[in-house]
Structure formats: C-alpha cells, structure tokens
C-alpha cells in the first residue's frame, strides 16, 4: 500500500487531527476531525468583530445590562490583566430596574472580590448560596453586572459589536458605550471544553471542502463535559454513529469511550445514556478500568460486517494497544450488548505509536489497520497491519511513499460501513508538524493498492491453506489463492498484473 503525493487540507491554526473519512457512492468525502474546544454558554459578543482590552481603572467601572430569555446558572466575564497574575476586581450582579442609576442603588444579588490571572473568566451567581447549589439559578429576565474597585491592571475584553439575537447594553462609569463586553451566560458545570469534532465535505476528491462546522459538542454538567475528541464515524440503519473520547479528569487522563447518533452528519446528536439514546447524562460504551494515572481508552474505529459491529479502540495503561469489542446492530440499543473480545494489536515493538484506524477491504478479504510510529518526529512513519478475521493482525511494515515529517493520528477512508473497495479512490489523512504543540497542519494523500500488498496477502493465504483446499474469511467467503489472482467471493477475483 502506497501513499501518493498529497496536499494540505488544513493550515494551522490550532489543529485538526485523527480524521474519520467516509467515501460515498457519489464520490464525495465526509470528514470529521478532532478540533480545539471553546467556552460553554450563550455569547453576547460577536467574536468576528474587533476585540480590544479596556483597563477598568481608566474608566472607573464597567458593566453590561442584558436580557436572558431562559434561566441560567452563572454569568461570566473574560478579563485580561496584561500578563499580570496578581490583580483583583469586584463583580456585582443586580436585577435591572428601569435605569442604570436606579439599578445600582439596589443591594446586589451577588457581589465578590475576585483574584485575577490573565484572561480568566470572572464568574457571578444568583446568590452566595448558588455557588455550591447548582439548583439555584437566575430566572429569565433582565440583569446588570458591574466590575468595580479594580487593581491597576484589571481589565475586560470588549468587542465592537454584540452577537445576533441577544439584547445587551454596555456601560463605562454609568454611560452607554457601543459594542459588547466578552460575557456569556452558562449552565452548571465546567466553563470550557478542550475539544469538539468538526465536519466538512469534499465533492472533488479532497481538493476543496465545504465550510467547517462544529458537528458535535460535549454536554455541560455531564460526564463528558471536558472534551469530545477523536471522532470515529460509521453509518447503519439510517443513523450516523459517532464514537469519541472523553474524561472526567482535568489532567486529561483516565479516558472513556462514548457514542452518539444522528440522522445527519452534522447533528443534532443523541448520546448513549447507558440504557438508550438521548438526554443530558451520557454514559461510556466502554469504561476504562486500568491504571487511573494512564491515558485510558478511546480513539474508536468501526467496521460493520453484515449486521455485526467491530468496534476497535485504544487501550493505554502506559503501553498503547488496540482492543476489539463486538455487538449485533439488529438491536437498536446495541451499545448495551457490546462484548469485549480481546487485545488485537500490541505496539510495544514500535516506539511512540498512537491509535489504529481500521477498515475492511472486500477485494482482498482483509482488515487493514494503520497507525503512526515515532509520532511527531522527523522519523515518523505509518505502520500497516493485516488480518483475515479482524482479530489476528500481523504487521506488514511501513506504508510506502513519501509522508510528512512530524505526522501523527492518521485515518484511512472507507465507505459508511468501514469497507474499502479498490476500484474507488481511497485516502489517508493525518496531522503533522514539529515544534509548538497543537499547531499542526492536516495532510491528505491518495492511496495506491499496489502489487506488493496483493502479493503479501497471497503469500499469507498460501501458507494458511497449504493443508486445506479452501480457507474462508469471517463472512464465509472462499479465500483460495490461484496462480493468476486471488478469489475473494464466488465468481470474482483480483487479477495480479
């Protein structure tokens, strides 16, 4: 298998890695990538407009009146300190009463002096009791927050325009000013999430792509609220299923494998809740039970064989392996019946290896697994493995062709069931870059299935069938080698040219 010359499909920025690629019957490509996260909540500022810092001591105090159409748990304001980590400011929240002056004459609902570091979110709640009781919320209505009594370098970020669909008015020392401060209203839980998958489609073989959209998000206040990373996608029975990695550990370790489904590649998504689909309490489909100081499990890849799902995922207790679990997709709630099979790939022979992406090639009757070794270095390369049954994998060496230095977290294309056909264009994509962590490009390369791969399969099958007239793959198809080609199902074969 050879990687042909390719091209960048994303220029850093931050990153787009761990691609899940589906090649459709019409030649289009659907792609999901692990992308950087953001802040939870309803924004009252237009982040596409001009941003500037306001030093609060220069204007005495700042504030913003805003109307909330629904109840919320906290209001948060983003505050720069010009790289100082020893600043303070007092935040107060009032119920709005007709004018700014009459509003600030009231006793505030909540007030607190906050120690500040650079660009932190300063939070305010409905009351002092609400800080530790998430059931106490701001009712829908109009409110005013004020930042006052600042230290020298306490500031607030201001945008030149407010977000669409919101009602707010910015103030400096009690007077109206244009634009909007960088504020959000939020539910209970983490303020930020690290990662969320993005989605794009190409209609011309990966040369150009539709505008990127956030396809999927973690659920604030739930077990997956810190991250939704490493997407792996397949389609069956009218649903796209998106597996992803998340954790409850703020150190980014002790990860679990989660799943959601949608009728559309961009959502809305229903998450697996442990018993069925939907709600705001997602539960893992595979829970990590290893050493809790290690990375854990996740980074899924899926293959559908008839109506049986082969779910592959990383299991990392300090050494990176790939495990397999299976389930019958005839049951709508199949994640409840996902059964662990065993570890199928151990990468201890290959230093600095990462997750496997796995597809099934119908034409050669083999599962093909790829992963990076020596990741993020000048010597990085892609390892290739084959298996006739999806369980017993053998390493066949490096992906041939020229790849980018510093590559990592690769993914190969297949159809919506995780199958590859040699008669259709197939691709491999990965992030790459050396130096600053997270500032990586994403590269796409067409794949060529050459004589070398087919010869390797033939040699393996000849050895396996030396004492038998015919060997059969997992679907019961004849795998008997011939002099001129390789039979893969009755009446069809690949001719070796």
KACORSUL-V410720 format. One line per field, one symbol per residue. ss: DSSP state (@ for helix, = for strand, . for the rest). psi: psi as a letter, one per 40 degrees, with the letter a starting at -180 (. if undefined). burial: I if it has 9 or more other ideal C-beta (glycine too) atoms within 8 Angstrom, else O. Layout:
# KACORSUL-V410720
ss->???
psi->???
burial->???
This chain:
# KACORSUL-V410720
ss->.=========.....========.....===========..==.=.....=====@@@@..=======...=.======.......=========....@@@@@.....=======...======...@@@@.....=..========......=====..=....======..===..==.====.....===========..........==..............========..========........========.......===....=........=.........==========..=========...=========.....@@@@.========..........=====....========.......=======......=====.=.......=======....==......======........========..@@@@@@@@@@@@@@.......=.....=..=...=====..====..
psi->hhhihaihehhiacihifihhhhideeihhhhihiiaahiihieiheeihhiihhdddediiihiihhdiiidihhhhhiefeiffiiihhihihhgdiddddeeihidhihhhhiihfihhiiididdddegeehihiiahihihhifiidfhaihhieiiiieihihiihfeiiiiaiigiiiiiiaidiidihiiiiiheffediiihhihdiiihheadeddihifihhihhfeihhhiihiieheeeafiihiiiiieieeaiihiheddahiafgiiidhhheaheeidaiagihihhhbehhhhiihhhfehhihihiiiheehdfddeehhhcihdhhedegifiaihhhihhddefihhhiiiififideiihihiihdeedgihheaihiihiiieiigiiiiiaeefiiheeihiiiiiiiihbhhegiihihhiihgiddddddddddddddedeidhiiadeeihfhiideahhdiheiihhh.
burial->IIIIOOOOIIOIOOIIIIIIIIIIOOOIIIIIIIIIIOOIIIIIIIOOIOIOIIIIIOIOIIIIIIIIOOOIIIIIIIIIIOOOOOIIIIIIIIIIOOOIOIIIOIOOOIOOOIOIOIOOIIIIIIOOOIOOOOOIIIOOIIIIIIIIOIIOIIIIIIIIOIIOOIOIOIIIOOOOOOIIIIIIIIIOIIIOIIIIIIIIIIOOOIOOIOOIOIIIOIIIIIIIIIIIIIIIIIIIOOIIIIIIIIIOIOOOIIIIIIIIIIOOIOOOIOIIIOOOOOOOIIIIIIOIOIOOOIOIIIIIIIIIIOOIIIIIIIIIOOOIIIIIIIIIIOIOIIIOIIOOIOIIIOIOOIOIIIIIIIIIIIIIIIIIIIIIIIIIIOOIIIIIIIIIOIIOIOOOOOIOIOIOOIIIIIIIIIIOIIIIIIOOOIIIIIIIIOOOOOIIIIIIIIIIIIOIIIIIIIOIIIOIIOOOOOIOIOOOIIIIIOOOOIIIOOOOIIOIO
